[in-house]
Amino acid sequence: MGIFSSISNAIFGSDEEEAAAPEAAAAPAAAPKRDAISGVDVEQRIGSIPGSDKLNWKTSIVDLMKLVQIDPSYANRKELAQELGNADYSGTAEDNIALHKAVMNKIAAAGGIVPADLKD
């Protein structure tokens, strides 16, 4: 699993977590496979993670990664940037801002509701 998938799963849950839910809670008819991101208010969801009020996750990729308990090391940020198509990531402040926006744009492209100020 890649870094972006780890971020997405930390925010929205994963298919494995949903599959582990008790069968008794399921509706009598087979429930359709859920779309973890589509239609979700991303700002509200991330803002409800404990500790979100103490971190600048809305603009900082490092703080966003810390919030979802992913090591924000340079190596992990570089791997994330490469996953999102930036092979020239060098870890500058500008690169980190662009990486945060790229993450938010990808979440929005997957159907998440992301405020314009968190995207490009």
JONORJO-V484564 format. One record per residue. N is the residue number from 1. RES is the residue in one small letter. PSI is psi as a letter, one per 30 degrees, with the letter a starting at -180 (none if undefined). OMEGA is omega as a letter, one per 40 degrees, with the letter a starting at -180 (999 if undefined). NEAR is the number of other C-alpha atoms within 10 Angstrom. Layout:
N RES PSI OMEGA NEAR
N RES PSI OMEGA NEAR
This chain:
1 m k a 5
2 g l a 11
3 i e i 19
4 f e i 19
5 s e i 13
6 s e i 17
7 i e a 20
8 s e i 18
9 n e i 17
10 a e a 17
11 i e a 19
12 f f a 18
13 g l a 14
14 s l i 16
15 d e i 13
16 e e i 9
17 e e i 9
18 e e i 12
19 a f a 10
20 a f i 8
21 a k a 10
22 p k i 8
23 e f a 9
24 a f a 7
25 a f a 7
26 a l i 10
27 a l a 8
28 p e i 8
29 a l i 6
30 a k a 7
31 a k i 8
32 p l i 6
33 k k a 9
34 r l i 10
35 d j a 14
36 a f a 18
37 i e a 20
38 s k i 16
39 g g a 13
40 v k i 17
41 d j a 16
42 v e a 22
43 e e i 15
44 q e a 11
45 r e a 11
46 i e i 19
47 g f i 17
48 s f i 12
49 i k i 13
50 p k a 10
51 g f a 12
52 s f a 17
53 d f a 11
54 k f a 9
55 l l i 15
56 n h a 13
57 w f a 21
58 k f i 18
59 t f a 18
60 s j i 18
61 i e i 23
62 v e i 21
63 d e i 19
64 l e i 20
65 m e i 22
66 k e a 17
67 l e a 25
68 v g i 21
69 q h i 12
70 i k a 16
71 d j a 14
72 p g a 17
73 s l i 13
74 y e a 13
75 a e i 11
76 n e i 15
77 r e i 24
78 k e i 22
79 e e i 18
80 l e i 22
81 a e i 25
82 q e i 14
83 e e a 14
84 l g i 15
85 g g i 12
86 n j a 16
87 a f a 12
88 d g a 10
89 y k i 19
90 s f i 14
91 g g i 16
92 t l i 9
93 a e i 10
94 e e i 11
95 d e a 18
96 n e i 20
97 i e i 16
98 a e i 20
99 l e i 26
100 h e i 25
101 k e i 20
102 a e i 21
103 v e a 20
104 m e i 24
105 n e i 18
106 k e i 16
107 i e i 21
108 a e i 22
109 a f i 13
110 a f i 14
111 g f i 17
112 g k i 21
113 i j a 18
114 v k i 20
115 p k a 12
116 a e a 10
117 d f i 10
118 l f i 18
119 k a i 18
120 d none 999 11
